[in-house]
Amino acid sequence: MVHASSLTPFSSLPPSTSQSQFQFPPASHHTHCLVCYLIPQSKSQPHKITNKPKPPSTTTNYPSNTDLGDILMRPSQQQHKENGKLEQEERKRHWKMAPISTQESINQFNYHLAVQNTPTSIRQFNQLLSAMVRAKTSRHHPSIFSVYNHLTQTLEICPNKYTYRYMINICAQMNQLNLAFIFLGRLLKEGHRIDANIFNPVLKCLCSGNRIREAAVMLLHKMPNLGAVPDVFSYNILIKGLLSNGKTDLALQLFFKMVKTGGEYEPDVITYTTIIDGLCKESDLTKAFGLYQKMYSMGVIPNIVTYNSLINGLCKDGALDRAEKLLQTMVYEGHEPDFVTYTTLINGLCKRGEIEKAKELLHSMISKGHKLDVMTYTTLIHGLCKNGEIEEANKLLHTMISKGHKPNVVTYNILIDGLCKHGEIERAMELLHTMKSDGLEPDVVTYSIIIDGLHKNGKIERAMELLHSMKSEGHEPNIVTYNILIDGKCKNGEIERAMELLHSMKSEGHGPNVVTYSILIDGLCKHGEIERAMELLHSMKSEGHEPNVVTYRILVDGLCKNGEIERAMELLNSMKSEGHKPNVVTYNSLMNGLCKHGEIERAMELIHSMKSEGHEPNVVTYSILMDGLCKNGEIERAMELLHCMKSEGHEPNVVTYSILIDGLCKNGEIERAMELLHCMKSEGHEPDVVTYSSLVDGLCKNGEIERAMELLHSMKSEGHEPDVVTYSIIIDGLHKNGEIERAMELLHSMKSEGHEPNVVTYSILIDGLCKNGEIERAMELLHCMKSEGHEPDVVTYSSLVDGLCKNGEIERAMELLHSMKSEGHDPDVVTYNILVDGLCKNGEIERAMKLLHSMKSEGHEPNVVTYNILIDGLCKNSDIKSAMDLLQSMKSEGHEPNVVTYNIIIHGLCKNGEIEKALELTQIMKSKGHELDVVTYSILIDGLCKNGETERAMILLQILKYEGHKPDVVTYNIIIDGMCKNGEIERAMELVHNMKSDGHEPNVVTYTIIINGLHKNGEIGKAMELLHSMKSEGHEPDVVTYSTFIDGLCKNGEIDRAMELLHSMKSKGHEPNVVTYSILVDGLCKNGEIERAMELLHSMKSEGHEPNVVTYSILVDGLCKNGEIERAMELLHNMKSEGHEPNFITYNSFIDGLCKNGDIKRAMELLQSMKSEEHEI
């Protein structure tokens, strides 16, 4: 019997074959280093590829104890040829019987086994062995060894060279290398001549078993030393093995060595095709096509397999157009596409979603006589599913069944996966039952797909039920199944259950892998549990699971998103030190984190660092940096980076351009953004809805609503369908521009075009209606959105609450708060702040304070804004003590007051005349680390000026400047106003000159204040000069300036000049307001010109200016003082009928007039009427 114990093992060859000595070269090593790295240094010299083999050994028979490694046979070229001739003659003599087919040999062999008979001659046995080798089936091989032992031991028939060759081949096919080496040893010891054909099956077996180093030693060292000079086929085997093991660089080195040596080692079509196929599988199409060109230059004609490899590579790379052109070239050169060509192209087209072209190619394939198989149908079904054409895929399944092609488990899995991804879980479950009823057993992949689908559709419990079901049916879930379940739990926020699943799979003997841990770490990071994620990293390491670049990338990203940039950087260095090379995605995560935290410079340094480490940045890297620069307002640097990436050969994509366009728009550079849009189009980059939305947003924020509307129509005409975001942006723009009706029209338009508005769209419109005072329409829209199934959110309700508060409807606002709570919408601090502000402005401080306590008790923590609103309300109510108490309370509760808080109290103290206390508070403010700002100083200066202390105000202005604060025009206006009111006109004029010299341009308010001061000081001429002066300096007087001037003229008795100024302001496009007319009416009345005053009332009405209670009160007073009580009474009735409610001043004028006219009785009646109408007396 042949036993493994009788082996002269390959491991007993010279020590030079020890695997531990092998070192593969890095990719950068040159070709001449290949042999040195593939073969260890030993006493025997490594084989050199040469056309002149070494002389043959003089010995042909060896003692039985000779070590196989010591046998060196190097026949000469001549002897090689002579032996070849002898071998041919011997083969002719040997095969005296007529050759028989493979099937005949198998049948004959089966017959011999069945009748317990064996071949009686070695020739007959060899014939059987030859058939077994050609059949490439190991089913009968074990019995062959029994027959071999019977022949050689029982019948004592000597095996010959062919017997050993076939036995070696069969052993290699069975992956029994030990037995193959036994037969090889016997072949050598019996003195049979050996050649490459003997070793090639063994080489193939070593390579298929990933024993590449041993194969390399055999090819380049042992075979030549034993006289079996390797042939091209031998080298092709090793090249294929190297490629299969990812050693592409070594395969290419070996190839170029073959090319350089030439002669009988010249690469053939198989060599070229093997390497081209390997390069295509690695997506290195540049080298693959370079080799394809070299084939032609070397006179090697590519075959159908070469073309199929290249077409497959192009299809995988998405270069379908190039693949189709290559197909045309191949046909032109006389190579008819085969089944593989068609299937590859169909698969490529399906993956790219070009289903119709795939169908056309399918029909072409059928017309050329190629029969479709299950694989072709499955490929098409896969393409249809990926393209979302589930119904078509289902029809094709029935078609293939009707044509006699039974779908396999892969076909069903693809369709089930398509249904799950399309959300049709029930149909997927039905298909599972169908495949079972058709006698096809679902596998673990089938169950895993459905479990994944159930998880993604939120049906967690059914997924767990299916897991138990598959187990009960004898299908053991694998690591992928568990990973899907764990991923589902993590994505559903069920981290603890995911962790339980990890422990469960361990207890069931399913060892988690790096993917399992990476999923859990990702889940923990996304759940904000960074520390647990880091602990899990240490745990997986301690259990012997090495984290990979994905694991580290997840953690780096998690740390960055958690704001822990330094820890992320430490982790990057740690992974490097552990030998894990970060990839571009890892660097991108870090850069994104740095950019989001405003550390642009460090992000820019990181791109240089990654380049220096040999990591090429991609379009995502550049896009992240550009986004960071744009958000930091560094548009020019972002644009420079665009030119830089282009110059380095990195093509920007639609995302890159959209980032830059958005940045330019946010920077107000709309025209440059539009230019960039045209530029990206001209470069073949089609803008998407995000690009257009950014531009629309920019135009709306720039007030260019019409251009935004034009762009909306333009994008539609170019086939870019706007989405709900685009419409919401324009609706927001219209509402902010006061065009609420057009905004409402656009809502109806988007609905009619099939674009469903969302909660944001409705919230914008509700806010717009509220700000426009149309509360009822806003409430109607709220009911409308609810009826359409759009649930309002806290923003929607807050807008309505704000609208009601601003409309003085506090009770309805409070009711809405309770309503939103009852509907399950939790108000936030903004909602409460709106209500607190509304109550304070309505003078209901006590209710506002109660609401503060209520929000606290409900778990809503007030913020500094809440306290500021309340403190402001108390200050405006002159309750400074309570405001100070609340300040202490907010501090004790851990809410640090800000500069706004202090400014509110300082303003309250100043208004209350407590200047010294206000100044003391500034010292406390400074001691707490709060810097006084321009607003603080302006409040204090205003307080001093109102208190008549302009000198101290000026000192404070100097301190303000000394501390590095630049006073603004408001600060100067406060002091100028104080000086004017204090009669210090000249000093006020000097201060105007000083502010100009300090680079502060006075505004229309500054000039109006001084004109008012001059008027009050009786200096009308100077006021007139200043009016002309301000115009000449480019400051156009406004309605307040004109009204101030008219008031001064009226008070100076110059009514006609005042009337002239009214006509002058109108002619210059300055529309007078109710204040202007009221001043003139008052002036005319006081000048006794009642009729002109009445005419002016009618004139202002006819011009669309509605008189107010002040205007009417002036006229009533004028009429009464002129003794025209009855006309005054008529005017009172008129104003009431027009909706103007008289106030106590109106009534006081009447009562005074009646008393002076001696009509005490009517005066008393009017007093009672006042009381009954609840007018304050």
Secondary structure, 3 states (H helix, E strand, C coil): CCCHHHCCCHHHCCHHHCHHHCCCCCCCCCHHHHHHHHCCCCCCCCCCCCCCCCCCCCCCCCCCCCCHHHCCCCCCHHHHHHHHHHHHHHHHHHCCCCCCCHHHHHHHHHHHHHCCCCCCCHHHHHHHHHHHHHHCCCCCHHHHHHHHHHHHHHCCCCCCHHHHHHHHHHHHHCCCHHHHHHHHHHHHHCCCCCCHHHHHHHHHHHHHCCCHHHHHHHHHHHHHHCCCCCCHHHHHHHHHHHHHCCCHHHHHHHHHHHHHHCHHHCCCHHHHHHHHHHHHHCCCHHHHHHHHHHHHHCCCCCCHHHHHHHHHHHHHCCCHHHHHHHHHHHHHCCCCCCHHHHHHHHHHHHHCCCHHHHHHHHHHHHHCCCCCCHHHHHHHHHHHHHCCCHHHHHHHHHHHHHCCCCCCHHHHHHHHHHHHHCCCHHHHHHHHHHHHHCCCCCCHHHHHHHHHHHHHCCCHHHHHHHHHHHHHCCCCCCHHHHHHHHHHHHHCCCHHHHHHHHHHHHHCCCCCCHHHHHHHHHHHHHCCCHHHHHHHHHHHHHCCCCCCHHHHHHHHHHHHHCCCHHHHHHHHHHHHHCCCCCCHHHHHHHHHHHHHCCCHHHHHHHHHHHHHCCCCCCHHHHHHHHHHHHHCCCHHHHHHHHHHHHHCCCCCCHHHHHHHHHHHHHCCCHHHHHHHHHHHHHCCCCCCHHHHHHHHHHHHHCCCHHHHHHHHHHHHHCCCCCCHHHHHHHHHHHHHCCCHHHHHHHHHHHHHCCCCCCHHHHHHHHHHHHHCCCHHHHHHHHHHHHHCCCCCCHHHHHHHHHHHHHCCCHHHHHHHHHHHHHCCCCCCHHHHHHHHHHHHHCCCHHHHHHHHHHHHHCCCCCCHHHHHHHHHHHHHCCCHHHHHHHHHHHHHCCCCCCHHHHHHHHHHHHHCCCHHHHHHHHHHHHHCCCCCCHHHHHHHHHHHHHCCCHHHHHHHHHHHHHCCCCCCHHHHHHHHHHHHHCCCHHHHHHHHHHHHHCCCCCCHHHHHHHHHHHHHCCCHHHHHHHHHHHHHCCCCCCHHHHHHHHHHHHHCCCHHHHHHHHHHHHHCCCCCCHHHHHHHHHHHHHCCCHHHHHHHHHHHHHCCCCCCHHHHHHHHHHHHHCCCHHHHHHHHHHHHHCCCCCCHHHHHHHHHHHHHCCCHHHHHHHHHHHHHCCCCC
